[in-house]
Amino acid sequence: MTKQTNSGCAVERAQIDADLAQRRFMLVDPNNRLVADTLEREWNDKLRMLADLREERESALREDRATFDDAIRDRLIAMTADFKTAGATPPCRTENASGSLPISSKTSYCSSSRPREKPGSTSASEAEGPKH
């Protein structure tokens, strides 16, 4: 951004110099051809310098936009890759700070393939009692 600010100031200064050179040329006595030719040459030099600075500034702006666009594109590609990997893995059990599992009707747990039992119910193996 500093480069753009400096080039903006340089263009502004060159515009002021070109305007002053034009004013000097316009105020010269037309009968004094030698002075008029010198002032016209200076004015043309200032205009060339102004055009060059403007072109440099535009070039820098285009380069900055291209760099900015590349950075955004790279971040978007990285984000879409993250989304693809997040969607490819099934949700797994996670315990909260108290050590209990969060209960949700929409959550599936990948740690066990057997069906879950209702709290307070006894399983078939517990109902039969201990085996001897």
C-alpha positions, 0 to 999 in steps of 0.5 A: 500500500505504501508503494501505491501511496508514494506513486500517487503522491509522485503523480500528483506532484508531476501533475502540479509541475506540468500545470505550472509549466503550461502556465509559464508557457501560456504567459510568455510573450509570443514575440520572444520565440527563444523563451517560448520554445524553451518553456514549451520543451519543459512543458512537454518534458513534464507531460511525458514524466506525468504520463510515465508516472501514471503508467507506472502507477497503473502497472503497479495497481494491476500487479497488486490486483493479480497478486491479491486475486492469486492469494484469494484463489489459493485460500478458496482452493484450500477451503474447498479441500478442507470441506471435501475432507470434512464431509468424507469422514463420518462423525465420531464420538466426542465427549464433553468436558464432564466426560459424558457423551452428547446425546442428539437424535441426529448424531450417529456414533462410529465407535460401535456397530451394535445398537444402543440400548435405552437407559435403564433397560437391561440387556439380554445377557444381564437378564439371564444372570451369571453363567456357571 
